[in-house]
C-alpha cells in the first residue's frame, strides 16, 4: 500500500512539473538597433512593448520571467525565436528587461514560467497589468483552440536590416502578410499608403501593438491582426473602445 502511494505521489509530481513548465537559465535583451524590425514570426519588434524571443514556445505564449537575483518579475508574450544553440534561454524587449533590472547587468539568471496565451503583446506602459501580475491560466482565446499551439518550434530568426526613414519605405515593414488568416479589427482606410503609415504610427505611439496595413481593393486599411475567431476580435475591439475610445469593425482575412 505504501509503495502504491509513493508511485502515485511520484506520478502527481511528474504531471505537476510538466504543467508548470518552469525553466531556469540566462536572459538577455534586444539591441536598440532591432527596434521596428520583423521577428521570426513576422511581427514587428517594439522595444517599448512587452515581448520576448524563446527557443520553442509557440507564437502568442505568455511567460512570466523572474530575475532570481532581485526576484523582480514581468510577463511577456513570445513573438520571436532565439537560436537553438544559444546559451541563453530567452531574450526580452528593452521595456521588459528594464522591469526586472536586466538593462543594468545585460545578462541575468532568470526563471521562466508559462502563464497563458494572448493574441497581442501586453501594453507597453507603466500601468501595464502584465508588469506585476502573477501567472494566470486564463485562456485569452476563450473556448476557441489556440491556432499557434501546433506551430513548429523550428522557426529560424530572420535577418535584421537598418530601420527605414521615409513613409513609403516604412510602409513595407507594416504590410500585412498575404498568408494572414483569421479575423482582424479595421480601424481606418486610406487611398494613400503614406496616410495609413501616419495613422498606424500614431497608434504605435499610444502603445497599440500588432497594427498593420492591409492592402485590399486599392485601399490601405489599418488593421490589428490577427485573431482566431470573431468573438476574440470583438472582445479586443471592446477593449480598444473602452481604453482608447477607438471605433472599428471586425473583418475576416481571406
BELDA-V742886 format. One line per field, one symbol per residue. ss: DSSP state (h for helix, s for strand, l for the rest). burial: b if it has 9 or more other ideal C-beta (glycine too) atoms within 8 Angstrom, else e. Layout:
BEGIN
ss->???
burial->???
END
This chain:
BEGIN
ss->lhhhhhhhhhhhhhhhhhhhlssssssssllhhhlllslllllslllllsssssllllllsssssssllllssssssssssllllllssssslhhhhhhllhhhhllssssssssssllllsllllllllllllllllslllllllllllllllllllllllllllhhhhhhllslllllllssssssssllhhhhhhhhhhhhhlllllssssssllsssssssssllhhhhhhhhhhhhhhhllllssssll
burial->eeeeeeeeeeeeeeeeeeeeeeebbbbbbbeeebbebbbbbebbbbbebbbbbbbebbbbbbbbbbbbeeebbbbbbbbbbbeeeeebbbbbbbbbbbbbbbbeeeebbbbbbbbbbbbebbbbeeebebbeeebeeebbbbebebebeeeeeebebeeeeeeeeebbebbebbbbeeebebbbbbbeebeebbbbbbbbbebbeebbbbbbbbbeeebbbbbbbbbbbbebbbbbbeebbeeeeeebebbebe
END
